[in-house]
Amino acid sequence: MPDWLIEILRQFPMVVVIGLAIWYAEKRVREKEIRLEQGADKLRKDLQDREGRLRKETREDRDAELKRFQDSQKALTEKDHQLLKAKDDQIASLTTEVEKLRKEIGTLSKKLQG
């Protein structure tokens, strides 16, 4: 160490103590800042992971609900088609029956006229 530094240390010991205290406090503050930044980074990552999981669950729930809705709509559509087919069959049956009755009325009216 240079002589001038030793002389200053001998004459001003409080300056040395205060300097060391400031250095130590600054070191502690820097370490705490680093710990806080690491904690904030970890918290941010955890929140992003949680948000990703929640988004995935929400997407899955939405997709399941859409599938249930589509399935119910499909079932209703199939039921409507079955009802329409039954009505069409019934109309066809009634049409043939009306045709038979018309022919029968025609023959009966010929018998009555003749």
N, CA, C and O atoms as a DFTB+ gen file, in Angstrom:
456 C
 N C O
     1  1       0.839      -1.176       0.000
     2  2       0.000       0.000       0.000
     3  2       0.886       1.242       0.000
     4  3       1.957       1.258       0.608
     5  1       0.439       2.242      -0.666
     6  2       1.238       3.480      -0.684
     7  2       1.241       4.151       0.701
     8  3       0.314       3.998       1.497
     9  1       2.299       4.882       0.942
    10  2       2.443       5.549       2.243
    11  2       1.334       6.562       2.483
    12  3       0.847       6.697       3.605
    13  1       0.944       7.255       1.465
    14  2      -0.094       8.285       1.629
    15  2      -1.422       7.668       2.058
    16  3      -2.173       8.266       2.828
    17  1      -1.708       6.443       1.545
    18  2      -2.953       5.767       1.921
    19  2      -2.892       5.318       3.384
    20  3      -3.872       5.437       4.119
    21  1      -1.747       4.809       3.789
    22  2      -1.573       4.391       5.180
    23  2      -1.708       5.593       6.105
    24  3      -2.307       5.501       7.176
    25  1      -1.150       6.711       5.685
    26  2      -1.236       7.931       6.489
    27  2      -2.688       8.389       6.631
    28  3      -3.106       8.800       7.713
    29  1      -3.457       8.318       5.542
    30  2      -4.868       8.724       5.589
    31  2      -5.642       7.778       6.498
    32  3      -6.494       8.218       7.270
    33  1      -5.356       6.496       6.413
    34  2      -6.050       5.522       7.252
    35  2      -5.742       5.749       8.733
    36  3      -6.613       5.571       9.585
    37  1      -4.520       6.136       9.035
    38  2      -4.127       6.389      10.412
    39  2      -4.803       7.654      10.954
    40  3      -5.212       7.704      12.115
    41  1      -4.912       8.665      10.103
    42  2      -5.466       9.940      10.557
    43  2      -6.993       9.939      10.581
    44  3      -7.602      10.621      11.406
    45  1      -7.611       9.179       9.684
    46  2      -9.081       9.206       9.565
    47  2      -9.674       7.790       9.645
    48  3     -10.187       7.291       8.644
    49  1      -9.615       7.148      10.790
    50  2     -10.149       5.783      10.891
    51  2     -11.668       5.720      10.698
    52  3     -12.192       4.707      10.236
    53  1     -12.371       6.796      11.049
    54  2     -13.827       6.808      10.860
    55  2     -14.186       6.756       9.379
    56  3     -15.182       6.143       8.996
    57  1     -13.374       7.398       8.557
    58  2     -13.621       7.370       7.112
    59  2     -13.534       5.936       6.615
    60  3     -14.327       5.516       5.772
    61  1     -12.588       5.197       7.128
    62  2     -12.418       3.804       6.728
    63  2     -13.627       2.989       7.176
    64  3     -14.169       2.200       6.403
    65  1     -14.047       3.179       8.418
    66  2     -15.181       2.424       8.942
    67  2     -16.444       2.764       8.160
    68  3     -17.202       1.875       7.774
    69  1     -16.665       4.053       7.928
    70  2     -17.846       4.476       7.165
    71  2     -17.770       3.942       5.737
    72  3     -18.773       3.486       5.189
    73  1     -16.594       3.999       5.142
    74  2     -16.420       3.472       3.778
    75  2     -16.735       1.986       3.710
    76  3     -17.416       1.527       2.792
    77  1     -16.230       1.231       4.699
    78  2     -16.525      -0.202       4.734
    79  2     -18.019      -0.449       4.946
    80  3     -18.592      -1.352       4.336
    81  1     -18.646       0.348       5.805
    82  2     -20.084       0.186       6.049
    83  2     -20.877       0.470       4.773
    84  3     -21.820      -0.250       4.445
    85  1     -20.489       1.517       4.064
    86  2     -21.176       1.851       2.804
    87  2     -20.973       0.739       1.787
    88  3     -21.914       0.328       1.109
    89  1     -19.738       0.254       1.683
    90  2     -19.458      -0.824       0.732
    91  2     -20.283      -2.066       1.065
    92  3     -20.856      -2.693       0.173
    93  1     -20.340      -2.423       2.359
    94  2     -21.084      -3.612       2.775
    95  2     -22.587      -3.432       2.529
    96  3     -23.262      -4.352       2.066
    97  1     -23.096      -2.252       2.839
    98  2     -24.526      -1.987       2.619
    99  2     -24.857      -2.048       1.129
   100  3     -25.880      -2.609       0.738
   101  1     -23.999      -1.476       0.311
   102  2     -24.227      -1.504      -1.141
   103  2     -24.194      -2.934      -1.666
   104  3     -24.986      -3.312      -2.528
   105  1     -23.264      -3.723      -1.131
   106  2     -23.175      -5.131      -1.539
   107  2     -24.456      -5.871      -1.163
   108  3     -24.977      -6.644      -1.967
   109  1     -24.968      -5.648       0.036
   110  2     -26.203      -6.297       0.485
   111  2     -27.391      -5.863      -0.372
   112  3     -28.243      -6.679      -0.721
   113  1     -27.440      -4.579      -0.706
   114  2     -28.537      -4.069      -1.540
   115  2     -28.493      -4.726      -2.912
   116  3     -29.527      -5.144      -3.433
   117  1     -27.298      -4.821      -3.503
   118  2     -27.167      -5.476      -4.817
   119  2     -27.611      -6.935      -4.750
   120  3     -28.322      -7.411      -5.635
   121  1     -27.190      -7.647      -3.696
   122  2     -27.582      -9.052      -3.546
   123  2     -29.096      -9.181      -3.400
   124  3     -29.713     -10.084      -3.966
   125  1     -29.683      -8.265      -2.631
   126  2     -31.139      -8.310      -2.447
   127  2     -31.852      -8.014      -3.766
   128  3     -32.852      -8.657      -4.086
   129  1     -31.348      -7.052      -4.529
   130  2     -31.940      -6.753      -5.839
   131  2     -31.887      -7.978      -6.743
   132  3     -32.851      -8.285      -7.445
   133  1     -30.758      -8.671      -6.720
   134  2     -30.616      -9.874      -7.552
   135  2     -31.617     -10.937      -7.105
   136  3     -32.267     -11.568      -7.938
   137  1     -31.745     -11.138      -5.778
   138  2     -32.714     -12.120      -5.277
   139  2     -34.139     -11.733      -5.670
   140  3     -34.930     -12.587      -6.069
   141  1     -34.463     -10.447      -5.556
   142  2     -35.807      -9.988      -5.927
   143  2     -36.073     -10.188      -7.418
   144  3     -37.164     -10.600      -7.810
   145  1     -35.071      -9.894      -8.241
   146  2     -35.232     -10.104      -9.685
   147  2     -35.434     -11.585      -9.998
   148  3     -36.269     -11.942     -10.828
   149  1     -34.665     -12.442      -9.329
   150  2     -34.827     -13.880      -9.549
   151  2     -36.206     -14.341      -9.094
   152  3     -36.854     -15.142      -9.768
   153  1     -36.651     -13.832      -7.947
   154  2     -37.991     -14.178      -7.461
   155  2     -39.072     -13.697      -8.419
   156  3     -40.041     -14.409      -8.683
   157  1     -38.898     -12.474      -8.941
   158  2     -39.878     -11.939      -9.891
   159  2     -39.886     -12.765     -11.174
   160  3     -40.947     -13.041     -11.732
   161  1     -38.701     -13.157     -11.639
   162  2     -38.631     -13.992     -12.845
   163  2     -39.320     -15.336     -12.622
   164  3     -40.049     -15.820     -13.488
   165  1     -39.084     -15.934     -11.457
   166  2     -39.716     -17.222     -11.149
   167  2     -41.231     -17.058     -11.061
   168  3     -41.982     -17.882     -11.583
   169  1     -41.670     -16.001     -10.402
   170  2     -43.104     -15.739     -10.277
   171  2     -43.734     -15.516     -11.653
   172  3     -44.816     -16.033     -11.933
   173  1     -43.061     -14.750     -12.506
   174  2     -43.558     -14.494     -13.857
   175  2     -43.675     -15.801     -14.644
   176  3     -44.664     -16.033     -15.339
   177  1     -42.641     -16.656     -14.522
   178  2     -42.673     -17.938     -15.229
   179  2     -43.810     -18.815     -14.705
   180  3     -44.528     -19.442     -15.484
   181  1     -43.970     -18.856     -13.373
   182  2     -45.057     -19.647     -12.781
   183  2     -46.419     -19.145     -13.255
   184  3     -47.306     -19.937     -13.573
   185  1     -46.574     -17.826     -13.297
   186  2     -47.842     -17.255     -13.758
   187  2     -48.103     -17.580     -15.227
   188  3     -49.234     -17.878     -15.611
   189  1     -47.055     -17.522     -16.044
   190  2     -47.218     -17.865     -17.459
   191  2     -47.593     -19.334     -17.612
   192  3     -48.446     -19.677     -18.430
   193  1     -46.956     -20.203     -16.827
   194  2     -47.297     -21.629     -16.877
   195  2     -48.743     -21.855     -16.453
   196  3     -49.478     -22.615     -17.084
   197  1     -49.141     -21.184     -15.374
   198  2     -50.521     -21.326     -14.887
   199  2     -51.513     -20.811     -15.929
   200  3     -52.547     -21.431     -16.181
   201  1     -51.181     -19.669     -16.529
   202  2     -52.061     -19.119     -17.565
   203  2     -52.168     -20.082     -18.746
   204  3     -53.249     -20.269     -19.305
   205  1     -51.044     -20.691     -19.122
   206  2     -51.061     -21.668     -20.207
   207  2     -51.940     -22.864     -19.876
   208  3     -52.706     -23.334     -20.718
   209  1     -51.825     -23.360     -18.633
   210  2     -52.673     -24.487     -18.219
   211  2     -54.147     -24.097     -18.241
   212  3     -54.990     -24.856     -18.720
   213  1     -54.453     -22.913     -17.721
   214  2     -55.846     -22.463     -17.699
   215  2     -56.392     -22.283     -19.114
   216  3     -57.536     -22.640     -19.395
   217  1     -55.569     -21.729     -20.000
   218  2     -56.002     -21.576     -21.397
   219  2     -56.285     -22.936     -22.024
   220  3     -57.275     -23.111     -22.734
   221  1     -55.397     -23.902     -21.749
   222  2     -55.572     -25.239     -22.308
   223  2     -56.857     -25.878     -21.778
   224  3     -57.630     -26.457     -22.541
   225  1     -57.080     -25.766     -20.454
   226  2     -58.298     -26.333     -19.869
   227  2     -59.538     -25.658     -20.443
   228  3     -60.530     -26.321     -20.747
   229  1     -59.476     -24.336     -20.591
   230  2     -60.614     -23.600     -21.150
   231  2     -60.881     -24.044     -22.580
   232  3     -62.029     -24.248     -22.975
   233  1     -59.803     -24.191     -23.356
   234  2     -59.949     -24.645     -24.743
   235  2     -60.576     -26.034     -24.789
   236  3     -61.471     -26.294     -25.593
   237  1     -60.092     -26.935     -23.911
   238  2     -60.642     -28.295     -23.879
   239  2     -62.115     -28.284     -23.483
   240  3     -62.926     -28.997     -24.074
   241  1     -62.460     -27.473     -22.480
   242  2     -63.866     -27.373     -22.061
   243  2     -64.734     -26.837     -23.191
   244  3     -65.826     -27.347     -23.442
   245  1     -64.240     -25.801     -23.872
   246  2     -64.995     -25.218     -24.980
   247  2     -65.186     -26.239     -26.096
   248  3     -66.281     -26.380     -26.640
   249  1     -64.111     -26.951     -26.431
   250  2     -64.208     -27.958     -27.491
   251  2     -65.181     -29.073     -27.108
   252  3     -65.952     -29.544     -27.944
   253  1     -65.140     -29.494     -25.838
   254  2     -66.064     -30.540     -25.384
   255  2     -67.507     -30.046     -25.454
   256  3     -68.403     -30.787     -25.857
   257  1     -67.729     -28.796     -25.061
   258  2     -69.081     -28.231     -25.112
   259  2     -69.566     -28.128     -26.563
   260  3     -70.721     -28.431     -26.860
   261  1     -68.677     -27.700     -27.458
   262  2     -69.045     -27.635     -28.879
   263  2     -69.389     -29.022     -29.414
   264  3     -70.353     -29.181     -30.163
   265  1     -68.600     -30.023     -29.030
   266  2     -68.870     -31.386     -29.497
   267  2     -70.216     -31.873     -28.977
   268  3     -70.992     -32.467     -29.726
   269  1     -70.503     -31.624     -27.686
   270  2     -71.807     -32.017     -27.134
   271  2     -72.944     -31.324     -27.882
   272  3     -73.956     -31.948     -28.200
   273  1     -72.774     -30.045     -28.158
   274  2     -73.807     -29.301     -28.877
   275  2     -73.996     -29.867     -30.284
   276  3     -75.125     -30.065     -30.733
   277  1     -72.884     -30.127     -30.977
   278  2     -72.975     -30.679     -32.331
   279  2     -73.633     -32.054     -32.310
   280  3     -74.453     -32.369     -33.173
   281  1     -73.273     -32.869     -31.326
   282  2     -73.893     -34.197     -31.221
   283  2     -75.391     -34.092     -30.970
   284  3     -76.179     -34.832     -31.559
   285  1     -75.782     -33.170     -30.093
   286  2     -77.219     -33.016     -29.820
   287  2     -77.941     -32.489     -31.057
   288  3     -79.055     -32.918     -31.357
   289  1     -77.309     -31.557     -31.774
   290  2     -77.910     -31.043     -33.008
   291  2     -78.037     -32.162     -34.044
   292  3     -79.039     -32.254     -34.753
   293  1     -77.011     -33.008     -34.121
   294  2     -77.037     -34.117     -35.069
   295  2     -78.172     -35.081     -34.714
   296  3     -78.894     -35.556     -35.591
   297  1     -78.318     -35.362     -33.415
   298  2     -79.391     -36.262     -32.975
   299  2     -80.756     -35.663     -33.308
   300  3     -81.652     -36.370     -33.769
   301  1     -80.912     -34.356     -33.072
   302  2     -82.183     -33.697     -33.399
   303  2     -82.449     -33.734     -34.904
   304  3     -83.579     -33.970     -35.333
   305  1     -81.420     -33.502     -35.690
   306  2     -81.570     -33.525     -37.146
   307  2     -81.970     -34.917     -37.618
   308  3     -82.853     -35.063     -38.463
   309  1     -81.315     -35.942     -37.065
   310  2     -81.666     -37.313     -37.443
   311  2     -83.107     -37.632     -37.053
   312  3     -83.834     -38.271     -37.814
   313  1     -83.512     -37.189     -35.874
   314  2     -84.883     -37.416     -35.428
   315  2     -85.867     -36.703     -36.361
   316  3     -86.900     -37.268     -36.722
   317  1     -85.548     -35.467     -36.749
   318  2     -86.407     -34.728     -37.682
   319  2     -86.499     -35.446     -39.028
   320  3     -87.573     -35.526     -39.623
   321  1     -85.364     -35.969     -39.504
   322  2     -85.374     -36.702     -40.779
   323  2     -86.237     -37.959     -40.670
   324  3     -86.966     -38.299     -41.602
   325  1     -86.154     -38.642     -39.539
   326  2     -86.984     -39.833     -39.348
   327  2     -88.466     -39.466     -39.338
   328  3     -89.290     -40.157     -39.936
   329  1     -88.797     -38.363     -38.649
   330  2     -90.192     -37.917     -38.633
   331  2     -90.666     -37.539     -40.037
   332  3     -91.777     -37.884     -40.440
   333  1     -89.813     -36.829     -40.776
   334  2     -90.172     -36.454     -42.147
   335  2     -90.360     -37.683     -43.019
   336  3     -91.286     -37.735     -43.829
   337  1     -89.486     -38.676     -42.860
   338  2     -89.616     -39.902     -43.651
   339  2     -90.915     -40.621     -43.295
   340  3     -91.613     -41.123     -44.176
   341  1     -91.236     -40.669     -41.992
   342  2     -92.485     -41.310     -41.570
   343  2     -93.683     -40.572     -42.156
   344  3     -94.634     -41.200     -42.621
   345  1     -93.641     -39.243     -42.137
   346  2     -94.739     -38.451     -42.713
   347  2     -94.825     -38.671     -44.224
   348  3     -95.919     -38.791     -44.775
   349  1     -93.666     -38.724     -44.896
   350  2     -93.662     -38.989     -46.343
   351  2     -94.266     -40.357     -46.640
   352  3     -95.053     -40.502     -47.576
   353  1     -93.897     -41.366     -45.840
   354  2     -94.457     -42.707     -46.025
   355  2     -95.968     -42.690     -45.787
   356  3     -96.736     -43.326     -46.510
   357  1     -96.371     -41.951     -44.760
   358  2     -97.796     -41.851     -44.453
   359  2     -98.542     -41.153     -45.599
   360  3     -99.631     -41.581     -45.982
   361  1     -97.959     -40.086     -46.140
   362  2     -98.584     -39.369     -47.266
   363  2     -98.673     -40.281     -48.481
   364  3     -99.691     -40.305     -49.173
   365  1     -97.596     -41.038     -48.741
   366  2     -97.611     -41.958     -49.880
   367  2     -98.687     -43.020     -49.687
   368  3     -99.404     -43.363     -50.627
   369  1     -98.796     -43.538     -48.469
   370  2     -99.812     -44.546     -48.171
   371  2    -101.213     -43.969     -48.352
   372  3    -102.082     -44.609     -48.945
   373  1    -101.428     -42.764     -47.842
   374  2    -102.742     -42.119     -47.990
   375  2    -103.050     -41.810     -49.453
   376  3    -104.198     -41.916     -49.887
   377  1    -102.031     -41.432     -50.205
   378  2    -102.235     -41.143     -51.631
   379  2    -102.684     -42.397     -52.361
   380  3    -103.608     -42.347     -53.173
   381  1    -102.030     -43.535     -52.075
   382  2    -102.448     -44.793     -52.722
   383  2    -103.854     -45.181     -52.278
   384  3    -104.652     -45.664     -53.082
   385  1    -104.152     -44.974     -51.021
   386  2    -105.485     -45.303     -50.529
   387  2    -106.540     -44.407     -51.177
   388  3    -107.620     -44.874     -51.538
   389  1    -106.221     -43.114     -51.323
   390  2    -107.150     -42.185     -52.002
   391  2    -107.347     -42.612     -53.448
   392  3    -108.459     -42.543     -53.972
   393  1    -106.275     -43.052     -54.094
   394  2    -106.365     -43.517     -55.490
   395  2    -107.276     -44.736     -55.580
   396  3    -108.110     -44.826     -56.480
   397  1    -107.118     -45.673     -54.648
   398  2    -107.983     -46.864     -54.628
   399  2    -109.443     -46.463     -54.416
   400  3    -110.352     -46.973     -55.071
   401  1    -109.638     -45.518     -53.465
   402  2    -111.006     -45.065     -53.191
   403  2    -111.606     -44.355     -54.406
   404  3    -112.799     -44.509     -54.670
   405  1    -110.834     -43.605     -55.128
   406  2    -111.322     -42.926     -56.329
   407  2    -111.762     -43.947     -57.378
   408  3    -112.810     -43.808     -58.008
   409  1    -110.924     -44.982     -57.544
   410  2    -111.295     -46.028     -58.506
   411  2    -112.573     -46.734     -58.063
   412  3    -113.452     -47.027     -58.874
   413  1    -112.660     -47.000     -56.760
   414  2    -113.840     -47.677     -56.239
   415  2    -115.085     -46.803     -56.408
   416  3    -116.161     -47.295     -56.750
   417  1    -114.920     -45.492     -56.161
   418  2    -116.042     -44.559     -56.363
   419  2    -116.426     -44.528     -57.837
   420  3    -117.606     -44.475     -58.185
   421  1    -115.418     -44.561     -58.691
   422  2    -115.691     -44.582     -60.139
   423  2    -116.481     -45.814     -60.531
   424  3    -117.449     -45.714     -61.285
   425  1    -116.084     -46.977     -60.032
   426  2    -116.825     -48.209     -60.354
   427  2    -118.218     -48.186     -59.752
   428  3    -119.175     -48.613     -60.398
   429  1    -118.348     -47.700     -58.536
   430  2    -119.668     -47.629     -57.913
   431  2    -120.580     -46.652     -58.654
   432  3    -121.769     -46.918     -58.831
   433  1    -120.027     -45.536     -59.081
   434  2    -120.867     -44.574     -59.815
   435  2    -121.267     -45.143     -61.176
   436  3    -122.357     -44.841     -61.659
   437  1    -120.409     -45.966     -61.815
   438  2    -120.784     -46.610     -63.085
   439  2    -121.895     -47.625     -62.851
   440  3    -122.816     -47.752     -63.657
   441  1    -121.796     -48.349     -61.732
   442  2    -122.832     -49.333     -61.413
   443  2    -124.157     -48.634     -61.156
   444  3    -125.213     -49.107     -61.576
   445  1    -124.093     -47.496     -60.456
   446  2    -125.320     -46.759     -60.165
   447  2    -125.928     -46.165     -61.442
   448  3    -127.151     -46.074     -61.552
   449  1    -125.118     -45.775     -62.377
   450  2    -125.607     -45.175     -63.624
   451  2    -126.104     -46.251     -64.573
   452  3    -126.987     -46.024     -65.400
   453  1    -125.553     -47.348     -64.440
   454  2    -125.772     -48.302     -65.460
   455  2    -126.661     -49.402     -65.288
   456  3    -126.824     -50.212     -66.201
